[in-house]
Amino acid sequence: MKTYYSEETFTAVQNSIIDTLNISEFIQSEENTAKNAWINIGGWQSWNPGFELEPGKKQPSLHCHVLKQWNTYIEFPGTKARPSKNFVLGQFFTYLRWNNTYLVFVSCGNINKEIKPAKEVTPLPPVQFIINRKYNTVSIELCDTGKSWNKNELQAKIEIFTATSYFEVKDKLKELFGSSEATTPSDPFFAPRFNQLHFLGKRIYGWESWYNHYQKINEGLILRDLEAIKQTENLISLCENYTTNQNNVIFQIDDGWEKQLGTWEIDEKLFPNGLKSITEKIEEAGFIPGLWIAPFIVDLRSKSATEHPEWLLRDKNGYLVKAGFNPRWGADGTFYCLDLSRQDVLEYLDKLLYTIINEWGFRYIKLDFLYAGMHVGAHFDGKSAYESFANALKLITCRKQTSTGKSVAYLGCGTPFEMSFNELPLSRTGCDTYEHWKNKLLRFLNWNGRNEAYLNVKDTLGRAMWNKIIFVNDPDVIFIRKNNCSLTDDEKRLIALAAILFGNQIMYSDDPADCTSPEEITLSKEINAMIQQYSSEEFGILPKGDDFYRLFTRSGRFEGYIDLGKTHKCVIKDLGR
């Protein structure tokens, strides 16, 4: 492990480059260089492209010239580096691979194996690895703009190791993150950081309102879907957690319940009886109530912005820091972020989460658009963005139980990986999915953080190695429906298998009342059978081309392939070993 300390006292005006390493120091081979390596780019937050690049292939652009607000989603905060033919940017966990030889870089300074109390942990800044194919080097960049360093203060810990197989990399990651041994033989998870998820079962299942209804939800629709889950043979009513009456399947109300982004008051026109009455019905039906919220972002028209303009983050020139673009939010689609260094903002967020959990009764909280809390700006307390983010995230996830003693879990989405894996062990590990294989409009705009089924699966495969080691991976929803969906049955099976083999949360978003056709019922049963068949196996994956992957298992029983390019199929053979 390489450990870095500040050599002097200073305040980082921009991100610090703390070292440049020559790859030949670790791989003593004239043939194995950065130029001819497959490179896994990791990604700094869950919507970043996060897959292996073929030798010589340029990394997808992180910059959109049409809508510049989108750049704040997936660009490493504060960096001036850009992907090019010679430069590849990876974050947190990245590796170079030559056939079965791996050279792995992991920023591990924030690993908290014992899950110590937050006050005992000092966060370190996220790390970006800048890989120079031309000069065969890797530079280490800290996301520390605004951080005041003392001489000899710890800046980063970087673990660098080699391996000769996919599973050897996984085993070394398990040891590094403290995930080697289960707390009890029957536990579905390994490291102590996953303990808070045990009440959700060995595999997590749930329904959410987003990928069919989107923002067009109301009290009647939500209650009809709740009742319909029990009345049809759908993906949820057929799952093991539901059929065995474990009372731990999630029922999540997604975006659309709130009056305004940033105010987080219930829209009484859509939910005239509030949300507490709905969570009570969800609990009575045997489900865990879930709610979507994006706590760090704000619409300028919201009460929070108009009554407390000082809460919004500004840059050094006094201009508001743009957090992103969404046509549903903001007068012009632009939304902004809170200054998480302010005590009054933290008090507001703490009260908000208290209300959601202890007054409204939600026990599964999807925290979305969290990357916005990492934006560089003129923070009120003068500290860096990463310090404020770490403090705010610990605060809003501190409630592990309701006031009545029931367990609470959180899902991170759009979250900075390195700053959140301790507090958000359950996390989305790819971009948003979509009811179509490709998103033609956003492809045309060259937006590489787009919602898309193809890109979502590609990210899921790229971060497959993380599951139940760094995070409990959430690959996003599985589609069954025919209405409002152009995915073929082969594509639906492929999406499902990617989630089954390389994730541990199965979410469903179709209208369960419509799941009545023989074809949809058959597909639902087929996917549930796949879950039973493959859950006891540990799968590995190896890209053999840009969109073609070889599948194999540690036991040697199964092998197969995933083809995202031509056939859109996943094929697995049982070798009977």
BATORMAR-654745 format. One record per residue (C-alpha): x, z, y. Coordinates in steps of 0.05 Angstrom, whole numbers. Example, Ala and Ser with C-alpha at 12.3 -4.5 7.8 and 13.67 -1.06 7.14 Angstrom:
! residues 2
((246 156 -90))
((273 143 -21))
! end
This chain:
! residues 577
((0 0 0))
((24 -16 70))
((8 37 121))
((12 21 196))
((22 71 253))
((22 58 327))
((93 51 353))
((74 72 424))
((17 100 465))
((-27 45 493))
((-98 19 502))
((-113 -47 467))
((-134 -97 520))
((-150 -146 464))
((-146 -143 389))
((-78 -121 362))
((-36 -162 314))
((3 -108 276))
((42 -148 225))
((56 -217 195))
((73 -220 121))
((105 -276 83))
((67 -293 20))
((132 -307 -17))
((146 -232 -13))
((90 -221 -63))
((86 -287 -101))
((156 -310 -116))
((139 -381 -133))
((155 -445 -97))
((91 -476 -125))
((43 -420 -107))
((36 -423 -32))
((-21 -414 17))
((-25 -490 24))
((-47 -500 -48))
((-86 -436 -59))
((-160 -425 -66))
((-175 -374 -11))
((-233 -325 -13))
((-251 -313 60))
((-290 -248 50))
((-328 -247 116))
((-334 -192 168))
((-409 -184 163))
((-462 -203 112))
((-483 -269 146))
((-412 -296 148))
((-394 -351 99))
((-358 -312 44))
((-336 -358 -12))
((-272 -390 -39))
((-243 -449 -1))
((-210 -505 -41))
((-137 -521 -24))
((-134 -561 40))
((-207 -553 57))
((-223 -528 127))
((-261 -463 134))
((-333 -472 159))
((-336 -469 235))
((-355 -401 263))
((-372 -432 330))
((-436 -468 350))
((-432 -510 413))
((-507 -520 421))
((-529 -447 422))
((-469 -404 440))
((-509 -340 431))
((-504 -353 356))
((-428 -346 358))
((-434 -271 366))
((-464 -267 297))
((-406 -288 255))
((-343 -289 298))
((-297 -230 286))
((-307 -187 349))
((-255 -196 402))
((-212 -247 364))
((-182 -310 395))
((-165 -339 327))
((-205 -399 303))
((-207 -433 234))
((-169 -498 230))
((-134 -542 180))
((-76 -492 178))
((-111 -427 194))
((-160 -391 148))
((-193 -326 172))
((-212 -273 122))
((-236 -202 134))
((-236 -135 97))
((-225 -163 26))
((-194 -230 15))
((-149 -264 -35))
((-109 -325 -51))
((-116 -354 -121))
((-75 -404 -161))
((-113 -416 -227))
((-115 -345 -256))
((-62 -315 -210))
((-90 -274 -152))
((-58 -245 -90))
((-107 -195 -61))
((-109 -162 8))
((-156 -104 20))
((-164 -63 84))
((-176 5 53))
((-166 55 109))
((-240 72 111))
((-248 86 36))
((-281 154 28))
((-281 165 -47))
((-309 235 -44))
((-359 219 11))
((-335 274 57))
((-379 297 114))
((-377 249 173))
((-341 299 218))
((-282 299 171))
((-272 224 171))
((-237 186 228))
((-255 112 225))
((-203 57 228))
((-217 -11 259))
((-239 -71 217))
((-184 -118 196))
((-178 -194 198))
((-128 -231 156))
((-103 -295 189))
((-74 -339 135))
((-27 -393 158))
((-24 -449 107))
((33 -485 143))
((81 -426 147))
((56 -389 84))
((41 -324 122))
((-14 -273 130))
((-22 -237 197))
((-61 -173 203))
((-108 -167 264))
((-145 -103 284))
((-213 -104 317))
((-190 -50 366))
((-203 -78 436))
((-212 -17 481))
((-182 32 432))
((-131 82 462))
((-76 92 411))
((-28 150 410))
((43 141 385))
((47 150 310))
((-29 146 302))
((-54 114 238))
((-79 43 251))
((-91 12 183))
((-80 17 109))
((-72 -49 71))
((-71 -52 -4))
((-37 -114 -31))
((-35 -129 -105))
((-30 -186 -155))
((-72 -198 -217))
((-75 -250 -272))
((-150 -251 -285))
((-217 -241 -251))
((-231 -177 -288))
((-162 -149 -273))
((-178 -156 -199))
((-244 -120 -210))
((-211 -63 -248))
((-160 -53 -193))
((-215 -53 -141))
((-253 -1 -181))
((-191 44 -180))
((-179 31 -106))
((-251 48 -85))
((-258 105 -134))
((-309 68 -176))
((-274 74 -244))
((-316 128 -277))
((-391 141 -278))
((-413 210 -255))
((-454 215 -320))
((-456 165 -378))
((-527 144 -363))
((-517 131 -289))
((-528 59 -266))
((-477 66 -210))
((-406 91 -210))
((-375 119 -147))
((-403 181 -113))
((-422 137 -54))
((-478 107 -97))
((-509 174 -115))
((-562 169 -61))
((-589 105 -94))
((-601 135 -163))
((-674 150 -149))
((-686 74 -144))
((-668 63 -217))
((-615 26 -257))
((-636 -38 -223))
((-673 -37 -157))
((-738 -76 -151))
((-783 -88 -92))
((-833 -131 -54))
((-825 -148 20))
((-870 -185 69))
((-819 -229 103))
((-806 -293 64))
((-878 -315 60))
((-916 -283 117))
((-856 -276 164))
((-880 -243 229))
((-954 -258 216))
((-973 -192 184))
((-1027 -141 196))
((-1057 -80 163))
((-1108 -118 122))
((-1057 -168 95))
((-1007 -113 76))
((-1061 -73 39))
((-1087 -135 3))
((-1017 -151 -22))
((-1007 -79 -44))
((-1070 -82 -86))
((-1055 -152 -112))
((-988 -131 -141))
((-1026 -90 -192))
((-1077 -144 -208))
((-1035 -205 -226))
((-976 -218 -272))
((-922 -225 -219))
((-848 -211 -216))
((-859 -138 -195))
((-917 -119 -241))
((-877 -146 -300))
((-812 -110 -282))
((-786 -51 -323))
((-789 -1 -266))
((-863 -15 -255))
((-886 -21 -328))
((-851 44 -346))
((-884 81 -287))
((-820 102 -254))
((-853 103 -185))
((-790 75 -154))
((-808 3 -137))
((-803 -13 -63))
((-860 -40 -21))
((-830 -61 46))
((-864 -79 111))
((-818 -128 147))
((-813 -153 219))
((-879 -161 255))
((-906 -90 256))
((-874 -72 323))
((-898 -84 394))
((-830 -108 418))
((-760 -114 393))
((-725 -52 419))
((-787 -10 433))
((-807 2 361))
((-877 24 375))
((-932 5 326))
((-974 -54 349))
((-1044 -23 346))
((-1078 -90 349))
((-1046 -108 282))
((-1044 -38 252))
((-1102 -1 283))
((-1094 59 236))
((-1020 65 247))
((-968 63 192))
((-974 133 163))
((-1040 117 131))
((-1008 56 98))
((-947 94 72))
((-996 144 40))
((-1031 87 5))
((-964 57 -17))
((-943 124 -47))
((-1011 133 -80))
((-1002 64 -113))
((-936 88 -142))
((-889 51 -94))
((-835 73 -45))
((-854 55 26))
((-802 10 61))
((-795 -12 133))
((-753 -63 170))
((-721 -45 236))
((-663 -73 278))
((-643 -10 316))
((-584 -36 356))
((-616 -97 389))
((-665 -105 447))
((-712 -155 480))
((-705 -152 555))
((-781 -149 561))
((-785 -85 519))
((-800 -16 546))
((-730 7 527))
((-698 -47 570))
((-745 -41 630))
((-746 35 632))
((-673 45 613))
((-632 -15 636))
((-570 29 635))
((-577 32 558))
((-557 -40 551))
((-484 -59 538))
((-449 -97 593))
((-382 -131 597))
((-325 -112 645))
((-357 -156 699))
((-424 -122 694))
((-460 -178 656))
((-505 -162 597))
((-472 -175 529))
((-513 -225 490))
((-525 -204 418))
((-553 -269 392))
((-610 -319 393))
((-676 -319 358))
((-734 -361 384))
((-783 -305 367))
((-747 -255 412))
((-730 -254 485))
((-760 -295 541))
((-710 -351 525))
((-695 -329 454))
((-634 -288 475))
((-632 -215 455))
((-583 -160 474))
((-551 -97 447))
((-551 -23 462))
((-489 14 487))
((-478 59 426))
((-428 102 464))
((-483 133 506))
((-509 201 485))
((-579 186 509))
((-580 122 466))
((-558 162 406))
((-612 214 418))
((-663 157 423))
((-640 127 357))
((-639 194 322))
((-710 208 344))
((-732 139 322))
((-706 148 252))
((-736 217 248))
((-804 188 266))
((-799 131 216))
((-779 178 159))
((-814 244 172))
((-875 224 212))
((-892 154 186))
((-867 168 115))
((-819 111 100))
((-764 124 48))
((-729 57 44))
((-704 33 111))
((-677 -37 121))
((-629 -34 180))
((-619 -105 205))
((-575 -141 257))
((-526 -84 255))
((-468 -129 275))
((-493 -124 347))
((-466 -53 350))
((-395 -81 343))
((-397 -125 405))
((-339 -114 453))
((-361 -89 522))
((-351 -38 577))
((-374 21 536))
((-399 81 575))
((-349 129 544))
((-291 81 550))
((-279 77 475))
((-276 17 430))
((-337 -15 398))
((-316 3 327))
((-313 77 344))
((-382 77 376))
((-410 36 318))
((-383 84 265))
((-412 144 301))
((-481 112 310))
((-485 87 239))
((-469 156 211))
((-523 185 256))
((-579 137 236))
((-565 143 162))
((-554 218 159))
((-623 234 130))
((-617 228 55))
((-683 265 44))
((-749 272 81))
((-770 339 109))
((-810 348 45))
((-750 336 0))
((-762 264 -22))
((-702 217 -28))
((-687 165 25))
((-646 101 19))
((-621 50 69))
((-607 -25 63))
((-556 -56 109))
((-565 -127 132))
((-525 -167 182))
((-478 -108 176))
((-402 -105 187))
((-377 -95 116))
((-315 -54 129))
((-350 -5 176))
((-411 6 133))
((-396 10 59))
((-394 86 59))
((-459 97 98))
((-495 35 71))
((-476 29 -3))
((-536 -18 -13))
((-524 -81 28))
((-543 -153 36))
((-482 -194 15))
((-501 -263 41))
((-540 -300 94))
((-616 -300 93))
((-646 -342 39))
((-701 -395 50))
((-759 -426 13))
((-722 -493 16))
((-655 -509 -16))
((-626 -533 50))
((-642 -520 123))
((-636 -590 152))
((-644 -571 226))
((-592 -515 226))
((-544 -558 185))
((-551 -612 239))
((-534 -559 291))
((-473 -539 249))
((-495 -467 247))
((-459 -433 189))
((-496 -368 192))
((-561 -404 177))
((-617 -382 131))
((-614 -427 70))
((-623 -420 -5))
((-560 -460 -21))
((-515 -422 27))
((-545 -355 6))
((-528 -368 -67))
((-458 -392 -48))
((-446 -326 -10))
((-474 -286 -68))
((-425 -319 -116))
((-367 -310 -67))
((-379 -235 -63))
((-398 -226 -136))
((-337 -184 -150))
((-361 -130 -101))
((-424 -109 -139))
((-425 -35 -158))
((-353 -28 -134))
((-356 -36 -58))
((-431 -44 -50))
((-493 -47 -93))
((-504 -121 -76))
((-571 -145 -49))
((-572 -222 -57))
((-640 -228 -23))
((-707 -250 -52))
((-726 -290 -113))
((-780 -344 -105))
((-834 -359 -156))
((-890 -390 -114))
((-907 -464 -107))
((-944 -458 -41))
((-901 -462 21))
((-839 -473 -21))
((-801 -537 -39))
((-753 -505 -88))
((-753 -535 -158))
((-761 -491 -219))
((-687 -502 -235))
((-668 -479 -165))
((-713 -417 -172))
((-680 -401 -239))
((-611 -410 -208))
((-628 -364 -149))
((-655 -312 -198))
((-595 -315 -244))
((-546 -308 -186))
((-583 -245 -166))
((-587 -219 -237))
((-514 -231 -255))
((-481 -212 -190))
((-529 -166 -154))
((-568 -103 -169))
((-630 -110 -126))
((-687 -157 -144))
((-734 -170 -86))
((-797 -212 -86))
((-835 -238 -26))
((-891 -283 -51))
((-964 -268 -41))
((-979 -233 -108))
((-1052 -253 -104))
((-1032 -326 -111))
((-991 -314 -174))
((-1045 -337 -221))
((-1024 -405 -246))
((-996 -409 -317))
((-932 -441 -291))
((-918 -383 -242))
((-935 -330 -293))
((-890 -363 -345))
((-832 -367 -295))
((-841 -294 -276))
((-838 -273 -349))
((-778 -318 -361))
((-739 -286 -304))
((-757 -216 -328))
((-732 -236 -397))
((-666 -259 -366))
((-658 -191 -333))
((-666 -157 -401))
((-619 -206 -435))
((-561 -203 -387))
((-564 -134 -356))
((-516 -103 -406))
((-463 -157 -395))
((-410 -160 -341))
((-403 -231 -316))
((-344 -264 -282))
((-342 -329 -242))
((-289 -380 -226))
((-299 -439 -178))
((-277 -505 -208))
((-298 -548 -149))
((-332 -538 -82))
((-401 -528 -114))
((-386 -519 -188))
((-370 -452 -221))
((-351 -430 -291))
((-386 -368 -318))
((-358 -320 -370))
((-367 -248 -392))
((-317 -192 -404))
((-343 -185 -475))
((-335 -260 -489))
((-407 -266 -513))
((-433 -312 -458))
((-404 -371 -421))
((-434 -425 -377))
((-435 -456 -308))
((-470 -458 -242))
((-477 -525 -206))
((-499 -520 -133))
((-483 -593 -118))
((-514 -643 -165))
((-563 -611 -215))
((-577 -544 -180))
((-576 -511 -248))
((-548 -449 -281))
((-533 -457 -356))
((-512 -399 -400))
((-494 -404 -474))
((-494 -346 -523))
((-431 -352 -565))
((-454 -296 -611))
((-390 -256 -606))
! end
